[in-house]
Amino acid sequence: MSTEAYDRYLDCIAACNSCEVACLHCAASCLQEPDVKMMARCIALDMDCAQLCQVAVSLMAGASELAPAVCGVCAQACRACAEECGKHDQDHCQQCADACRRCAQACETMAA
């Protein structure tokens, strides 16, 4: 893989890594909330998003021809997670929503 090919993935890889960490932190924090049942969708989307971010990073790091398609799906998961987390007032949810929006934008650029 050429350096140029790898370099074009770097911003998206960084956004996905940050998003994965934010989602895992959000899910763990949501599990500590008094009404965990109310946070169930948030936790589920956090986990989906984190897993897709991890897969997207792996494929981009290897310059896989499947990376753009997975980035497209990752962007969808990030948008859904950002929307759900944005509904909650907790700081961890708001921080996760921000990371998800940044990742979605980066992944949409890679998928295009």
Biopython code that builds the backbone (N, CA, C, O; Angstrom):
import numpy as np
from Bio.PDB.StructureBuilder import StructureBuilder

atoms = [
    (1, "MET", "N", (0.854, -1.169, 0.000)),
    (1, "MET", "CA", (0.000, 0.000, 0.000)),
    (1, "MET", "C", (0.898, 1.230, 0.000)),
    (1, "MET", "O", (1.871, 1.307, 0.751)),
    (2, "SER", "N", (0.562, 2.175, -0.841)),
    (2, "SER", "CA", (1.355, 3.392, -0.902)),
    (2, "SER", "C", (1.063, 4.269, 0.313)),
    (2, "SER", "O", (0.007, 4.166, 0.938)),
    (3, "THR", "N", (2.010, 5.118, 0.624)),
    (3, "THR", "CA", (1.835, 6.063, 1.735)),
    (3, "THR", "C", (0.651, 6.969, 1.464)),
    (3, "THR", "O", (-0.090, 7.320, 2.383)),
    (4, "GLU", "N", (0.469, 7.350, 0.209)),
    (4, "GLU", "CA", (-0.650, 8.221, -0.162)),
    (4, "GLU", "C", (-1.992, 7.544, 0.126)),
    (4, "GLU", "O", (-2.913, 8.175, 0.645)),
    (5, "ALA", "N", (-2.094, 6.273, -0.209)),
    (5, "ALA", "CA", (-3.330, 5.528, 0.037)),
    (5, "ALA", "C", (-3.610, 5.439, 1.531)),
    (5, "ALA", "O", (-4.746, 5.619, 1.971)),
    (6, "TYR", "N", (-2.575, 5.163, 2.301)),
    (6, "TYR", "CA", (-2.739, 5.071, 3.757)),
    (6, "TYR", "C", (-3.081, 6.432, 4.356)),
    (6, "TYR", "O", (-3.953, 6.530, 5.220)),
    (7, "ASP", "N", (-2.405, 7.469, 3.906)),
    (7, "ASP", "CA", (-2.614, 8.816, 4.448)),
    (7, "ASP", "C", (-4.058, 9.282, 4.311)),
    (7, "ASP", "O", (-4.550, 10.024, 5.161)),
    (8, "ARG", "N", (-4.740, 8.857, 3.256)),
    (8, "ARG", "CA", (-6.106, 9.313, 3.065)),
    (8, "ARG", "C", (-7.060, 8.722, 4.100)),
    (8, "ARG", "O", (-8.163, 9.229, 4.304)),
    (9, "TYR", "N", (-6.624, 7.649, 4.745)),
    (9, "TYR", "CA", (-7.448, 7.023, 5.788)),
    (9, "TYR", "C", (-7.192, 7.596, 7.187)),
    (9, "TYR", "O", (-8.008, 7.384, 8.084)),
    (10, "LEU", "N", (-6.104, 8.301, 7.394)),
    (10, "LEU", "CA", (-5.678, 8.659, 8.745)),
    (10, "LEU", "C", (-6.718, 9.447, 9.541)),
    (10, "LEU", "O", (-6.952, 9.144, 10.711)),
    (11, "ASP", "N", (-7.337, 10.443, 8.932)),
    (11, "ASP", "CA", (-8.337, 11.231, 9.669)),
    (11, "ASP", "C", (-9.528, 10.371, 10.065)),
    (11, "ASP", "O", (-10.042, 10.493, 11.176)),
    (12, "CYS", "N", (-9.958, 9.521, 9.177)),
    (12, "CYS", "CA", (-11.098, 8.647, 9.462)),
    (12, "CYS", "C", (-10.738, 7.608, 10.517)),
    (12, "CYS", "O", (-11.552, 7.301, 11.387)),
    (13, "ILE", "N", (-9.529, 7.068, 10.446)),
    (13, "ILE", "CA", (-9.071, 6.119, 11.467)),
    (13, "ILE", "C", (-9.078, 6.788, 12.835)),
    (13, "ILE", "O", (-9.542, 6.200, 13.811)),
    (14, "ALA", "N", (-8.571, 8.007, 12.910)),
    (14, "ALA", "CA", (-8.546, 8.736, 14.183)),
    (14, "ALA", "C", (-9.960, 8.999, 14.694)),
    (14, "ALA", "O", (-10.233, 8.850, 15.886)),
    (15, "ALA", "N", (-10.855, 9.387, 13.794)),
    (15, "ALA", "CA", (-12.245, 9.657, 14.193)),
    (15, "ALA", "C", (-12.924, 8.381, 14.679)),
    (15, "ALA", "O", (-13.662, 8.404, 15.663)),
    (16, "CYS", "N", (-12.674, 7.265, 13.987)),
    (16, "CYS", "CA", (-13.267, 5.982, 14.393)),
    (16, "CYS", "C", (-12.723, 5.520, 15.739)),
    (16, "CYS", "O", (-13.476, 5.028, 16.579)),
    (17, "ASN", "N", (-11.423, 5.676, 15.946)),
    (17, "ASN", "CA", (-10.842, 5.286, 17.231)),
    (17, "ASN", "C", (-11.432, 6.111, 18.371)),
    (17, "ASN", "O", (-11.781, 5.564, 19.417)),
    (18, "SER", "N", (-11.542, 7.408, 18.175)),
    (18, "SER", "CA", (-12.124, 8.286, 19.202)),
    (18, "SER", "C", (-13.578, 7.934, 19.460)),
    (18, "SER", "O", (-14.030, 7.929, 20.605)),
    (19, "CYS", "N", (-14.303, 7.642, 18.404)),
    (19, "CYS", "CA", (-15.706, 7.294, 18.523)),
    (19, "CYS", "C", (-15.874, 5.976, 19.266)),
    (19, "CYS", "O", (-16.752, 5.853, 20.121)),
    (20, "GLU", "N", (-15.053, 5.005, 18.953)),
    (20, "GLU", "CA", (-15.141, 3.713, 19.642)),
    (20, "GLU", "C", (-14.951, 3.893, 21.146)),
    (20, "GLU", "O", (-15.711, 3.342, 21.942)),
    (21, "VAL", "N", (-13.941, 4.663, 21.530)),
    (21, "VAL", "CA", (-13.677, 4.900, 22.946)),
    (21, "VAL", "C", (-14.848, 5.634, 23.597)),
    (21, "VAL", "O", (-15.269, 5.282, 24.699)),
    (22, "ALA", "N", (-15.371, 6.653, 22.916)),
    (22, "ALA", "CA", (-16.496, 7.412, 23.462)),
    (22, "ALA", "C", (-17.730, 6.530, 23.632)),
    (22, "ALA", "O", (-18.445, 6.638, 24.628)),
    (23, "CYS", "N", (-17.974, 5.659, 22.658)),
    (23, "CYS", "CA", (-19.137, 4.759, 22.727)),
    (23, "CYS", "C", (-18.998, 3.743, 23.855)),
    (23, "CYS", "O", (-19.960, 3.480, 24.576)),
    (24, "LEU", "N", (-17.813, 3.175, 24.010)),
    (24, "LEU", "CA", (-17.604, 2.208, 25.091)),
    (24, "LEU", "C", (-17.736, 2.875, 26.455)),
    (24, "LEU", "O", (-18.311, 2.301, 27.380)),
    (25, "HIS", "N", (-17.205, 4.082, 26.576)),
    (25, "HIS", "CA", (-17.338, 4.841, 27.825)),
    (25, "HIS", "C", (-18.804, 5.172, 28.095)),
    (25, "HIS", "O", (-19.275, 5.047, 29.226)),
    (26, "CYS", "N", (-19.513, 5.587, 27.070)),
    (26, "CYS", "CA", (-20.929, 5.924, 27.216)),
    (26, "CYS", "C", (-21.726, 4.705, 27.660)),
    (26, "CYS", "O", (-22.533, 4.794, 28.586)),
    (27, "ALA", "N", (-21.508, 3.578, 27.014)),
    (27, "ALA", "CA", (-22.239, 2.359, 27.375)),
    (27, "ALA", "C", (-21.964, 1.971, 28.825)),
    (27, "ALA", "O", (-22.891, 1.645, 29.567)),
    (28, "ALA", "N", (-20.704, 2.002, 29.228)),
    (28, "ALA", "CA", (-20.347, 1.656, 30.610)),
    (28, "ALA", "C", (-20.983, 2.645, 31.590)),
    (28, "ALA", "O", (-21.468, 2.248, 32.649)),
    (29, "SER", "N", (-20.978, 3.915, 31.237)),
    (29, "SER", "CA", (-21.572, 4.940, 32.102)),
    (29, "SER", "C", (-23.084, 4.794, 32.170)),
    (29, "SER", "O", (-23.678, 4.976, 33.233)),
    (30, "CYS", "N", (-23.711, 4.466, 31.042)),
    (30, "CYS", "CA", (-25.164, 4.266, 31.017)),
    (30, "CYS", "C", (-25.578, 3.117, 31.930)),
    (30, "CYS", "O", (-26.644, 3.149, 32.544)),
    (31, "LEU", "N", (-24.726, 2.109, 32.011)),
    (31, "LEU", "CA", (-25.020, 0.969, 32.883)),
    (31, "LEU", "C", (-25.002, 1.353, 34.359)),
    (31, "LEU", "O", (-25.521, 0.620, 35.201)),
    (32, "GLN", "N", (-24.408, 2.495, 34.669)),
    (32, "GLN", "CA", (-24.358, 2.982, 36.053)),
    (32, "GLN", "C", (-25.503, 3.939, 36.369)),
    (32, "GLN", "O", (-25.654, 4.375, 37.510)),
    (33, "GLU", "N", (-26.307, 4.266, 35.365)),
    (33, "GLU", "CA", (-27.430, 5.188, 35.578)),
    (33, "GLU", "C", (-28.509, 4.511, 36.421)),
    (33, "GLU", "O", (-28.665, 3.290, 36.374)),
    (34, "PRO", "N", (-29.260, 5.316, 37.202)),
    (34, "PRO", "CA", (-30.322, 4.756, 38.055)),
    (34, "PRO", "C", (-31.385, 3.992, 37.263)),
    (34, "PRO", "O", (-31.876, 2.958, 37.716)),
    (35, "ASP", "N", (-31.737, 4.499, 36.090)),
    (35, "ASP", "CA", (-32.763, 3.846, 35.269)),
    (35, "ASP", "C", (-32.108, 3.266, 34.011)),
    (35, "ASP", "O", (-32.206, 3.830, 32.921)),
    (36, "VAL", "N", (-31.443, 2.131, 34.194)),
    (36, "VAL", "CA", (-30.717, 1.495, 33.088)),
    (36, "VAL", "C", (-31.661, 1.140, 31.944)),
    (36, "VAL", "O", (-31.291, 1.232, 30.773)),
    (37, "LYS", "N", (-32.876, 0.734, 32.288)),
    (37, "LYS", "CA", (-33.838, 0.345, 31.263)),
    (37, "LYS", "C", (-34.101, 1.493, 30.284)),
    (37, "LYS", "O", (-34.274, 1.270, 29.086)),
    (38, "MET", "N", (-34.128, 2.722, 30.807)),
    (38, "MET", "CA", (-34.346, 3.898, 29.963)),
    (38, "MET", "C", (-33.164, 4.113, 28.996)),
    (38, "MET", "O", (-33.317, 4.746, 27.951)),
    (39, "MET", "N", (-32.006, 3.587, 29.355)),
    (39, "MET", "CA", (-30.789, 3.781, 28.565)),
    (39, "MET", "C", (-30.507, 2.598, 27.631)),
    (39, "MET", "O", (-29.467, 2.572, 26.973)),
    (40, "ALA", "N", (-31.413, 1.627, 27.566)),
    (40, "ALA", "CA", (-31.160, 0.392, 26.816)),
    (40, "ALA", "C", (-30.824, 0.650, 25.349)),
    (40, "ALA", "O", (-29.871, 0.071, 24.827)),
    (41, "ARG", "N", (-31.584, 1.499, 24.685)),
    (41, "ARG", "CA", (-31.318, 1.758, 23.258)),
    (41, "ARG", "C", (-29.981, 2.466, 23.087)),
    (41, "ARG", "O", (-29.235, 2.183, 22.149)),
    (42, "CYS", "N", (-29.685, 3.378, 23.991)),
    (42, "CYS", "CA", (-28.404, 4.092, 23.950)),
    (42, "CYS", "C", (-27.252, 3.094, 24.075)),
    (42, "CYS", "O", (-26.290, 3.153, 23.309)),
    (43, "ILE", "N", (-27.351, 2.192, 25.027)),
    (43, "ILE", "CA", (-26.302, 1.194, 25.242)),
    (43, "ILE", "C", (-26.150, 0.295, 24.011)),
    (43, "ILE", "O", (-25.033, 0.027, 23.567)),
    (44, "ALA", "N", (-27.264, -0.162, 23.469)),
    (44, "ALA", "CA", (-27.219, -1.041, 22.296)),
    (44, "ALA", "C", (-26.564, -0.342, 21.102)),
    (44, "ALA", "O", (-25.730, -0.933, 20.416)),
    (45, "LEU", "N", (-26.941, 0.908, 20.857)),
    (45, "LEU", "CA", (-26.351, 1.648, 19.737)),
    (45, "LEU", "C", (-24.883, 1.960, 20.001)),
    (45, "LEU", "O", (-24.072, 1.940, 19.076)),
    (46, "ASP", "N", (-24.530, 2.250, 21.263)),
    (46, "ASP", "CA", (-23.118, 2.458, 21.615)),
    (46, "ASP", "C", (-22.293, 1.234, 21.231)),
    (46, "ASP", "O", (-21.217, 1.360, 20.647)),
    (47, "MET", "N", (-22.804, 0.056, 21.561)),
    (47, "MET", "CA", (-22.056, -1.179, 21.297)),
    (47, "MET", "C", (-21.962, -1.455, 19.796)),
    (47, "MET", "O", (-20.902, -1.832, 19.296)),
    (48, "ASP", "N", (-23.070, -1.266, 19.082)),
    (48, "ASP", "CA", (-23.041, -1.449, 17.622)),
    (48, "ASP", "C", (-22.036, -0.501, 16.982)),
    (48, "ASP", "O", (-21.230, -0.903, 16.143)),
    (49, "CYS", "N", (-22.095, 0.740, 17.383)),
    (49, "CYS", "CA", (-21.226, 1.765, 16.805)),
    (49, "CYS", "C", (-19.755, 1.457, 17.104)),
    (49, "CYS", "O", (-18.905, 1.539, 16.217)),
    (50, "ALA", "N", (-19.466, 1.107, 18.346)),
    (50, "ALA", "CA", (-18.087, 0.790, 18.728)),
    (50, "ALA", "C", (-17.543, -0.374, 17.905)),
    (50, "ALA", "O", (-16.403, -0.332, 17.441)),
    (51, "GLN", "N", (-18.358, -1.413, 17.724)),
    (51, "GLN", "CA", (-17.907, -2.574, 16.957)),
    (51, "GLN", "C", (-17.663, -2.223, 15.496)),
    (51, "GLN", "O", (-16.679, -2.663, 14.902)),
    (52, "LEU", "N", (-18.556, -1.433, 14.920)),
    (52, "LEU", "CA", (-18.368, -1.045, 13.515)),
    (52, "LEU", "C", (-17.160, -0.132, 13.343)),
    (52, "LEU", "O", (-16.446, -0.228, 12.345)),
    (53, "CYS", "N", (-16.931, 0.743, 14.302)),
    (53, "CYS", "CA", (-15.734, 1.595, 14.243)),
    (53, "CYS", "C", (-14.471, 0.741, 14.249)),
    (53, "CYS", "O", (-13.528, 1.008, 13.504)),
    (54, "GLN", "N", (-14.459, -0.281, 15.089)),
    (54, "GLN", "CA", (-13.302, -1.172, 15.178)),
    (54, "GLN", "C", (-13.058, -1.899, 13.851)),
    (54, "GLN", "O", (-11.918, -2.006, 13.398)),
    (55, "VAL", "N", (-14.121, -2.391, 13.239)),
    (55, "VAL", "CA", (-13.996, -3.087, 11.952)),
    (55, "VAL", "C", (-13.531, -2.106, 10.867)),
    (55, "VAL", "O", (-12.663, -2.432, 10.058)),
    (56, "ALA", "N", (-14.114, -0.909, 10.858)),
    (56, "ALA", "CA", (-13.724, 0.085, 9.851)),
    (56, "ALA", "C", (-12.243, 0.426, 9.973)),
    (56, "ALA", "O", (-11.545, 0.517, 8.963)),
    (57, "VAL", "N", (-11.758, 0.613, 11.196)),
    (57, "VAL", "CA", (-10.336, 0.914, 11.403)),
    (57, "VAL", "C", (-9.473, -0.226, 10.871)),
    (57, "VAL", "O", (-8.482, 0.014, 10.182)),
    (58, "SER", "N", (-9.841, -1.444, 11.186)),
    (58, "SER", "CA", (-9.059, -2.595, 10.723)),
    (58, "SER", "C", (-8.983, -2.651, 9.202)),
    (58, "SER", "O", (-7.919, -2.904, 8.637)),
    (59, "LEU", "N", (-10.108, -2.416, 8.547)),
    (59, "LEU", "CA", (-10.126, -2.480, 7.082)),
    (59, "LEU", "C", (-9.377, -1.302, 6.453)),
    (59, "LEU", "O", (-8.676, -1.471, 5.455)),
    (60, "MET", "N", (-9.525, -0.120, 7.033)),
    (60, "MET", "CA", (-8.779, 1.026, 6.504)),
    (60, "MET", "C", (-7.285, 0.844, 6.703)),
    (60, "MET", "O", (-6.500, 1.170, 5.813)),
    (61, "ALA", "N", (-6.879, 0.328, 7.859)),
    (61, "ALA", "CA", (-5.450, 0.124, 8.133)),
    (61, "ALA", "C", (-4.824, -0.833, 7.131)),
    (61, "ALA", "O", (-3.647, -0.710, 6.791)),
    (62, "GLY", "N", (-5.616, -1.786, 6.663)),
    (62, "GLY", "CA", (-5.127, -2.737, 5.667)),
    (62, "GLY", "C", (-5.450, -2.331, 4.241)),
    (62, "GLY", "O", (-5.196, -3.088, 3.304)),
    (63, "ALA", "N", (-6.011, -1.135, 4.069)),
    (63, "ALA", "CA", (-6.395, -0.623, 2.749)),
    (63, "ALA", "C", (-7.288, -1.616, 2.002)),
    (63, "ALA", "O", (-7.137, -1.817, 0.798)),
    (64, "SER", "N", (-8.205, -2.224, 2.724)),
    (64, "SER", "CA", (-9.124, -3.191, 2.122)),
    (64, "SER", "C", (-10.049, -2.511, 1.122)),
    (64, "SER", "O", (-10.456, -1.365, 1.311)),
    (65, "GLU", "N", (-10.374, -3.236, 0.055)),
    (65, "GLU", "CA", (-11.330, -2.698, -0.918)),
    (65, "GLU", "C", (-12.731, -2.613, -0.317)),
    (65, "GLU", "O", (-13.601, -1.943, -0.874)),
    (66, "LEU", "N", (-12.956, -3.276, 0.802)),
    (66, "LEU", "CA", (-14.250, -3.232, 1.484)),
    (66, "LEU", "C", (-14.367, -2.052, 2.447)),
    (66, "LEU", "O", (-15.453, -1.783, 2.959)),
    (67, "ALA", "N", (-13.279, -1.353, 2.698)),
    (67, "ALA", "CA", (-13.289, -0.241, 3.660)),
    (67, "ALA", "C", (-14.353, 0.815, 3.345)),
    (67, "ALA", "O", (-15.069, 1.224, 4.258)),
    (68, "PRO", "N", (-14.488, 1.273, 2.102)),
    (68, "PRO", "CA", (-15.512, 2.285, 1.841)),
    (68, "PRO", "C", (-16.930, 1.819, 2.169)),
    (68, "PRO", "O", (-17.726, 2.590, 2.705)),
    (69, "ALA", "N", (-17.247, 0.571, 1.852)),
    (69, "ALA", "CA", (-18.587, 0.054, 2.144)),
    (69, "ALA", "C", (-18.825, -0.023, 3.652)),
    (69, "ALA", "O", (-19.890, 0.358, 4.139)),
    (70, "VAL", "N", (-17.834, -0.515, 4.381)),
    (70, "VAL", "CA", (-17.969, -0.613, 5.835)),
    (70, "VAL", "C", (-18.029, 0.780, 6.451)),
    (70, "VAL", "O", (-18.754, 0.995, 7.423)),
    (71, "CYS", "N", (-17.283, 1.720, 5.901)),
    (71, "CYS", "CA", (-17.347, 3.100, 6.398)),
    (71, "CYS", "C", (-18.753, 3.678, 6.207)),
    (71, "CYS", "O", (-19.225, 4.451, 7.042)),
    (72, "GLY", "N", (-19.415, 3.310, 5.122)),
    (72, "GLY", "CA", (-20.785, 3.760, 4.899)),
    (72, "GLY", "C", (-21.730, 3.238, 5.963)),
    (72, "GLY", "O", (-22.575, 3.977, 6.470)),
    (73, "VAL", "N", (-21.589, 1.959, 6.304)),
    (73, "VAL", "CA", (-22.420, 1.357, 7.358)),
    (73, "VAL", "C", (-22.054, 1.960, 8.714)),
    (73, "VAL", "O", (-22.928, 2.225, 9.539)),
    (74, "CYS", "N", (-20.780, 2.170, 8.933)),
    (74, "CYS", "CA", (-20.317, 2.777, 10.183)),
    (74, "CYS", "C", (-20.925, 4.178, 10.342)),
    (74, "CYS", "O", (-21.345, 4.557, 11.436)),
    (75, "ALA", "N", (-20.967, 4.926, 9.265)),
    (75, "ALA", "CA", (-21.565, 6.268, 9.316)),
    (75, "ALA", "C", (-23.037, 6.191, 9.721)),
    (75, "ALA", "O", (-23.515, 7.024, 10.492)),
    (76, "GLN", "N", (-23.746, 5.203, 9.208)),
    (76, "GLN", "CA", (-25.162, 5.027, 9.579)),
    (76, "GLN", "C", (-25.294, 4.739, 11.069)),
    (76, "GLN", "O", (-26.151, 5.310, 11.743)),
    (77, "ALA", "N", (-24.449, 3.856, 11.577)),
    (77, "ALA", "CA", (-24.488, 3.521, 13.004)),
    (77, "ALA", "C", (-24.141, 4.741, 13.851)),
    (77, "ALA", "O", (-24.759, 4.986, 14.887)),
    (78, "CYS", "N", (-23.157, 5.495, 13.403)),
    (78, "CYS", "CA", (-22.756, 6.700, 14.139)),
    (78, "CYS", "C", (-23.883, 7.732, 14.170)),
    (78, "CYS", "O", (-24.121, 8.358, 15.203)),
    (79, "ARG", "N", (-24.565, 7.910, 13.066)),
    (79, "ARG", "CA", (-25.683, 8.871, 13.018)),
    (79, "ARG", "C", (-26.800, 8.434, 13.970)),
    (79, "ARG", "O", (-27.353, 9.258, 14.698)),
    (80, "ALA", "N", (-27.129, 7.149, 13.963)),
    (80, "ALA", "CA", (-28.177, 6.635, 14.853)),
    (80, "ALA", "C", (-27.770, 6.796, 16.317)),
    (80, "ALA", "O", (-28.585, 7.189, 17.153)),
    (81, "CYS", "N", (-26.522, 6.494, 16.620)),
    (81, "CYS", "CA", (-26.027, 6.601, 17.987)),
    (81, "CYS", "C", (-26.007, 8.071, 18.426)),
    (81, "CYS", "O", (-26.398, 8.388, 19.549)),
    (82, "ALA", "N", (-25.558, 8.950, 17.554)),
    (82, "ALA", "CA", (-25.525, 10.381, 17.885)),
    (82, "ALA", "C", (-26.924, 10.902, 18.171)),
    (82, "ALA", "O", (-27.125, 11.685, 19.099)),
    (83, "GLU", "N", (-27.886, 10.466, 17.376)),
    (83, "GLU", "CA", (-29.265, 10.911, 17.574)),
    (83, "GLU", "C", (-29.792, 10.449, 18.930)),
    (83, "GLU", "O", (-30.403, 11.226, 19.663)),
    (84, "GLU", "N", (-29.552, 9.183, 19.258)),
    (84, "GLU", "CA", (-30.034, 8.650, 20.541)),
    (84, "GLU", "C", (-29.298, 9.287, 21.718)),
    (84, "GLU", "O", (-29.932, 9.726, 22.678)),
    (85, "CYS", "N", (-27.989, 9.342, 21.656)),
    (85, "CYS", "CA", (-27.221, 9.918, 22.762)),
    (85, "CYS", "C", (-27.569, 11.397, 22.957)),
    (85, "CYS", "O", (-27.575, 11.901, 24.081)),
    (86, "GLY", "N", (-27.853, 12.073, 21.866)),
    (86, "GLY", "CA", (-28.204, 13.487, 21.936)),
    (86, "GLY", "C", (-29.489, 13.762, 22.702)),
    (86, "GLY", "O", (-29.733, 14.892, 23.123)),
    (87, "LYS", "N", (-30.311, 12.736, 22.882)),
    (87, "LYS", "CA", (-31.575, 12.882, 23.621)),
    (87, "LYS", "C", (-31.362, 12.891, 25.132)),
    (87, "LYS", "O", (-32.267, 13.261, 25.880)),
    (88, "HIS", "N", (-30.180, 12.490, 25.587)),
    (88, "HIS", "CA", (-29.910, 12.349, 27.015)),
    (88, "HIS", "C", (-29.027, 13.494, 27.504)),
    (88, "HIS", "O", (-28.132, 13.951, 26.794)),
    (89, "ASP", "N", (-29.291, 13.947, 28.725)),
    (89, "ASP", "CA", (-28.570, 15.106, 29.282)),
    (89, "ASP", "C", (-27.207, 14.756, 29.869)),
    (89, "ASP", "O", (-26.395, 15.650, 30.110)),
    (90, "GLN", "N", (-26.944, 13.485, 30.102)),
    (90, "GLN", "CA", (-25.686, 13.092, 30.730)),
    (90, "GLN", "C", (-24.495, 13.539, 29.875)),
    (90, "GLN", "O", (-24.533, 13.482, 28.646)),
    (91, "ASP", "N", (-23.441, 13.984, 30.560)),
    (91, "ASP", "CA", (-22.240, 14.436, 29.853)),
    (91, "ASP", "C", (-21.669, 13.342, 28.951)),
    (91, "ASP", "O", (-21.270, 13.613, 27.819)),
    (92, "HIS", "N", (-21.632, 12.110, 29.451)),
    (92, "HIS", "CA", (-21.054, 11.029, 28.648)),
    (92, "HIS", "C", (-21.861, 10.813, 27.372)),
    (92, "HIS", "O", (-21.287, 10.482, 26.334)),
    (93, "CYS", "N", (-23.165, 10.992, 27.428)),
    (93, "CYS", "CA", (-24.000, 10.847, 26.228)),
    (93, "CYS", "C", (-23.745, 11.995, 25.252)),
    (93, "CYS", "O", (-23.651, 11.777, 24.045)),
    (94, "GLN", "N", (-23.637, 13.197, 25.768)),
    (94, "GLN", "CA", (-23.384, 14.349, 24.906)),
    (94, "GLN", "C", (-22.004, 14.261, 24.249)),
    (94, "GLN", "O", (-21.850, 14.588, 23.072)),
    (95, "GLN", "N", (-21.008, 13.821, 25.011)),
    (95, "GLN", "CA", (-19.658, 13.647, 24.452)),
    (95, "GLN", "C", (-19.646, 12.542, 23.387)),
    (95, "GLN", "O", (-18.968, 12.656, 22.367)),
    (96, "CYS", "N", (-20.397, 11.491, 23.641)),
    (96, "CYS", "CA", (-20.496, 10.395, 22.679)),
    (96, "CYS", "C", (-21.179, 10.876, 21.401)),
    (96, "CYS", "O", (-20.733, 10.570, 20.295)),
    (97, "ALA", "N", (-22.264, 11.632, 21.563)),
    (97, "ALA", "CA", (-22.976, 12.155, 20.390)),
    (97, "ALA", "C", (-22.046, 12.996, 19.526)),
    (97, "ALA", "O", (-22.074, 12.893, 18.300)),
    (98, "ASP", "N", (-21.224, 13.828, 20.159)),
    (98, "ASP", "CA", (-20.270, 14.665, 19.407)),
    (98, "ASP", "C", (-19.254, 13.807, 18.659)),
    (98, "ASP", "O", (-18.974, 14.049, 17.485)),
    (99, "ALA", "N", (-18.699, 12.798, 19.347)),
    (99, "ALA", "CA", (-17.717, 11.909, 18.705)),
    (99, "ALA", "C", (-18.359, 11.147, 17.557)),
    (99, "ALA", "O", (-17.732, 10.941, 16.518)),
    (100, "CYS", "N", (-19.606, 10.729, 17.740)),
    (100, "CYS", "CA", (-20.316, 9.996, 16.687)),
    (100, "CYS", "C", (-20.567, 10.878, 15.467)),
    (100, "CYS", "O", (-20.440, 10.419, 14.332)),
    (101, "ARG", "N", (-20.922, 12.133, 15.695)),
    (101, "ARG", "CA", (-21.150, 13.045, 14.558)),
    (101, "ARG", "C", (-19.866, 13.265, 13.768)),
    (101, "ARG", "O", (-19.883, 13.269, 12.537)),
    (102, "ARG", "N", (-18.750, 13.447, 14.475)),
    (102, "ARG", "CA", (-17.459, 13.629, 13.798)),
    (102, "ARG", "C", (-17.081, 12.379, 13.007)),
    (102, "ARG", "O", (-16.601, 12.470, 11.878)),
    (103, "CYS", "N", (-17.302, 11.225, 13.608)),
    (103, "CYS", "CA", (-16.964, 9.958, 12.939)),
    (103, "CYS", "C", (-17.864, 9.740, 11.726)),
    (103, "CYS", "O", (-17.392, 9.321, 10.669)),
    (104, "ALA", "N", (-19.142, 10.019, 11.872)),
    (104, "ALA", "CA", (-20.065, 9.850, 10.747)),
    (104, "ALA", "C", (-19.626, 10.686, 9.561)),
    (104, "ALA", "O", (-19.639, 10.226, 8.420)),
    (105, "GLN", "N", (-19.237, 11.919, 9.843)),
    (105, "GLN", "CA", (-18.794, 12.808, 8.760)),
    (105, "GLN", "C", (-17.526, 12.257, 8.087)),
    (105, "GLN", "O", (-17.424, 12.246, 6.860)),
    (106, "ALA", "N", (-16.576, 11.805, 8.890)),
    (106, "ALA", "CA", (-15.330, 11.240, 8.333)),
    (106, "ALA", "C", (-15.622, 9.972, 7.533)),
    (106, "ALA", "O", (-15.066, 9.773, 6.453)),
    (107, "CYS", "N", (-16.490, 9.122, 8.063)),
    (107, "CYS", "CA", (-16.814, 7.866, 7.355)),
    (107, "CYS", "C", (-17.595, 8.129, 6.078)),
    (107, "CYS", "O", (-17.402, 7.435, 5.080)),
    (108, "GLU", "N", (-18.470, 9.117, 6.096)),
    (108, "GLU", "CA", (-19.213, 9.456, 4.867)),
    (108, "GLU", "C", (-18.260, 9.931, 3.782)),
    (108, "GLU", "O", (-18.468, 9.644, 2.603)),
    (109, "THR", "N", (-17.224, 10.648, 4.169)),
    (109, "THR", "CA", (-16.210, 11.100, 3.207)),
    (109, "THR", "C", (-15.471, 9.902, 2.617)),
    (109, "THR", "O", (-15.200, 9.861, 1.417)),
    (110, "MET", "N", (-15.149, 8.936, 3.459)),
    (110, "MET", "CA", (-14.433, 7.738, 2.968)),
    (110, "MET", "C", (-15.338, 6.871, 2.083)),
    (110, "MET", "O", (-14.872, 6.256, 1.124)),
    (111, "ALA", "N", (-16.606, 6.830, 2.405)),
    (111, "ALA", "CA", (-17.547, 5.982, 1.662)),
    (111, "ALA", "C", (-17.878, 6.557, 0.288)),
    (111, "ALA", "O", (-18.289, 5.829, -0.616)),
    (112, "ALA", "N", (-17.696, 7.856, 0.140)),
    (112, "ALA", "CA", (-18.069, 8.527, -1.122)),
    (112, "ALA", "C", (-17.133, 8.161, -2.253)),
    (112, "ALA", "O", (-17.306, 8.637, -3.375)),
]
sb = StructureBuilder()
sb.init_structure("model")
sb.init_model(0)
sb.init_chain("A")
sb.init_seg("    ")
for serial, (resi, resn, name, xyz) in enumerate(atoms, 1):
    if name == "N":
        sb.init_residue(resn, " ", resi, " ")
    sb.init_atom(name, np.array(xyz, "f"), 0.0, 1.0, " ", f" {name:<3s}", serial, name[0])
structure = sb.get_structure()
